[in-house]
Amino acid sequence: MTHRSLPTEELAHELIIDALEGTISPEDEEILEAWKMAAPENEQLFRDFASIQLNMEKLGDRCDPSAEQSWKVLDSKLSGTPHTVLQRELVPVRRVRFASISVAAAVLLISGIAFFLFQGKQEVLSNTMTSGAMKITLPDQTELTLNAGTTVRYNKHNFSRDRRLILDQGEVFIHVTRHDGNQFRLHIGDIKVEDIGTSFNVSRTETHTSVVVEEGKVAMKHGNDSEVMLTQGMRGVFYSGNGTLDAAVNTDINYKAWADKRLTFNATPAEEVVSQLQKVYKSPLILRGDALRLKKLTANLHYQTLDSALEVISASLQCKVTKEQNNYVLYGNP
């Protein structure tokens, strides 16, 4: 379907479903992206749809008591009457198309139930873990590492001809496998990244999109207005607020520590160390004491667990570590 102006809410919902099913046209995809950028709540609604996962696989193939029970729970939550159960025929997920878009949105937002309803032609991959990375291999053997809270999607049936990956939210490290076919492309809203045989890290937030090239070369484009070529060790940033696209040498040596757990500190203030640890291990830390805040750390860390990293840090900074409820607390010796 084709819409020449910003869609109404109902039409926007239909475009979201078309996008997730892989049936959206290039023109409608541009309209959808414009709608998402028009208001933060639009972007959030799209994320609610896109975050449906693979945790519940092919609902129609699961005609077992657990699937039936899931429907009972869903019915009770929708109706607000726990003792009334509506009967439904379980059908293959690929054939499901909600008659009412509002019902679709309601189902998505029910707490504790995650159905992967919009497979269609697209594979939606989402890492909803609060901590920890998830590794995925695409059909062309390109390797993805998804940070916590990241959602990507691609056309699983036509990927050899359309090597396009869409980053809806979060952060992903991509190692692109050399391929004789079409060029690998990454879409992040209205930003496009074209690979020229490389490995790179991409992060998308509400305010900006950043690309750091570890190896090779990528072209980072914003519509038809601007483009930067990024080579090894460079960082490109698109700022959503003013629409500017910048490129410079990357100064963040720990940009992919979330993926490989490798942290390098060179006379780094203790507060910055704590901030980096929180980003990598997704665990809250508290720094207590003015004397400790003034200390600096020089160390190379490569530990899969925060506890192991804190053992080295506490010895280096001559401080103590304790745990209060769910928070790690670093405090100086008296």
N, C-alpha and C positions, 0 to 999 in steps of 0.2 A: 504494500500500500504506500501511497505517496502523499505527503503533507507539505504545503508550501510555507507555512508559518509555524510559530511555536505551538505545539499541540496542547489540547486541553488535558486535564489530568487523566481522564479515561483513555484518551488516545495515547498519552505518554506511557500508560501501563501496558497498552497493547504493543507499543514499540519495544518496551523492555522485554516482553515475552518473545517477540520476534527476534530480538538480539540474542537472547539466551537459547532460542531454538535454532539459531543460525540461518534464519530466513529473511533477515532484515536487509533492505537494499542499501547501497552506499549512500544515497541521498537521505534516506530515513535515519541512517546511523549518524549522519551529521546533525540532523534535527534533534535526535536523542541526546547527543553530546551537548548541544546548545541548551536544551532543557535542563540537563543535569547541572550545567554551570550557572543557570539562572538563579538558583537558590540552594542553600545548603541542605534543606529538607528534601529537595529532589534527588540530590546525590545520595543522601542517606537511604531514601526509599529504594533507589536502584541497588544499593549495597545489600539491603534486606532481601531483595529478590535473588541477587547474585550469590549470596552467601549460603544458599541451600547446598548441601553437600552430598558426598558419596557415602555418608555414614549409614544411610538407609538405601540400599541398592535395589533398583528395579522393583518398585512396590508391587507391580502386577505379578511378578514371579514369586511373590511371597504370600501365598494363600494359606498361611499357617496360623495357629492360635495367636502368636505374638503380633502378626500383622493385623488380625481381626481385633485384637485388644487395643492396638494403636488407634484404629478407627473409632472404637468405643470411647477411648479417652478424648480423641479429637471431637467427637460429637458432643460429649458432655461439656467440653470447654466452650464450644461454639454456642450451644443452647443454654448453658447455665443450669441445666437440669441433670445432675449426675446419674439419676435412675432411669432416664429415658435414653434408649439407644436406637439410633437410626440405622437401618440396614443399607449397605452399599455393596455393589458388585465390584470386586477388585479386578481392574483391567490393566493391561501392560502400560507402563508409564509413558512410553513413547506416543501413545494414542491419547493421552490425557490433554485436554484443552479446556480450561475453566470457562463455563458459560458466563460466569460473572467475574469480572476482573476484581471487584471489591472483595469477593469471597477468596480469591487467590491471595490478595494482600493479607487478609485476616489469617489465612492458614499459615502464611509465612511467618507471622509475628507471634504465633502461639508458643509460649515458653516451653522448652523441653522437647519439642517435636521438630525433627529436621528431615523432611522428605526431599529427595532430589527429583523434582518434578519436571524440570525443563531440560532434559537431555537433548532431545531433538537431534540436530546435526552438530551441536556443540558440546564439548566436554567442559564442565565447570569444575575447577579444582580450587579448593579452599582449605587453608590451614587455619583451623579455629582454635588450636591449642594456645593456651596463655603463655607458654614458653616452649622453646624447641623449634628447630627447623624441620621441614619436610622436603625430601628429595623426590623428583619426578623426572622421567625420561619421556620425551615426546616421540612421536612416530619416526622422525628423521634422526633420532638418537641425540638430539640436543638435550642437554641436562639442565634442569631447573632446581634451584634450592629456594624454597618459599619460607620467608620469615613468618612468625606468628601473626595471625590476623590478615593474611594475604589471600587475595582471590584473583585467579587468572582464568582465561578461557580461550579455546581455539576450536577450529572446525576439524573434528576428528576423522570425518569421512573424506575430506578433500585436502588434507594437510600437505600431501606431497606436491600439490599444485598451488596451494595457497598457504605458504608458510608464515602465517600471521598469528601472533600471540597478542592477547589483549590483557593489560594489567588494569583491573578495576580498582584495586586498593592494595596498600601494603608495600612490601619490598621483596625483590627477587634477584638472585644472582644467576646469570645465564652463561652457560658455556656452549656456544653454537658449534655444532658439528659441521665440518666442511661438506658441501653438498653440490652436486653438479646441476641441480635443478634451480628452482626459483629462489630468490634472495630471501633470507629470514628478515621479518619485519615485526617490530613491537609497537603497538598502539597504546598510548596512555592519554585518554581524553583526546584533545586535538593536537597532541604531540606525537610524532612518529620517529622511531629510531630504526635505521636501516643498517644491518650488519654487513661488514666486509670481512668476515672470518675472525671471530674474536670471543673474548670473555668480558662481561661487563656487569655492573651492579646497577639496579634501578630502584629508586624509592619514590613513592607517590604519596603526598599528603594533600590536605585541603589548600595549602598556600603555595606549594611548589613541587616540581618534579626534578629529580637530579639523576644524572647518569655518570658513573665513574668507570673508565675503561681500564681493565687490568691487562689486556693483551689484544693486539690488533687495532682495528679502526672501526668507528661507527659514524654515521651521519645522523645528527639530531635536528629535526625540522619542526617548525611551528607553522602549520598551514602552508601558504605560498609566500609568506612574508619574510621569513628568516630561516637561516640554516647555519649550523656550525659543524665542522668536522673535528671529531675527537680522536686522538691517538692515545697510545699507552701512557698512563699516568695523568691523564687530563680528566677534568670534571665539567660537565655541562649542566646548567640549571635554568629551568623555565619558571618564572614567577607569575602565578596566576593573576595576582592583583593588577599588575601593570602590563602584563603580556610581553615582558622582555625575556630574551634568551641570551645567556652569557656562557662563556667558556674560559677556563683558567686551569692552571696546574693544580692537581688535587693535593691538598695539604693534610687531609685526614687519613693517616696511615692505618687507622683501625676501622675503615669504612665497611669492611666485610667481616669483622670479628663476630657479628651475630651468626654468620654461617660456618666459619671454621674455628671459632673460639681462640683465635690468635690475637693477643693484645700486646702492644708495644708501648711502654711508657718511658719517656726521657725527661727526667726532672719535671714530671707532671704534678701539679698541685693535687693534694689529697681529694679536694672536692671534685675535681675533674675526673680523677680515678673512679670515685664512687659513681659519678654520673655515667661513665662508660660501662661500668660493671652492671648497672641497672638496665641499660639498653641491651646488653649482650645476654644476660641471664634472666631477664624479665622478673627480677625479684627486688623488692624494696630494701634499701639500705639507708641507715642513718649514721651521720658523722657527728660525733659528740666531743666537744672540747675545742677551745680556741687554739691551743698549742698544736693539736693534731691537724687542724685545718691549715696550719702554716707549713706543714711538712710536705716534701715532694718525693715522688717515687720514680726510680729508674729500674725497669725490669722488663723481661720478655716472658709472657705467660701463655701457656697453651694447655688449658685444663677444661675438660668437658663439664665439670661441676663447679658451682660457685664456692662450695666448701673448700675444695682444693686450692682454688685461687686465693681465697681469704687467708689460708694458712701461710702462704708465701708473703702476702701483703702485710699481714700482722707482724711477721718476723722482720720484714724490711723496714716498716715504719715504727717498729717497737710499740705496738699498740695491742689491745685486746679485742676479741670479737665475742659477742654474746647474741642470743636470739631472744627477742621479746615479742611474744605472739608470733606474727608472721614476718616480722622485720628483723634483719640483721643489724646490729649496732656495733660500730667501731668507736672505741673510746681510748684515750691516752692513759698511760700508766700514771698512777697518782704520784 
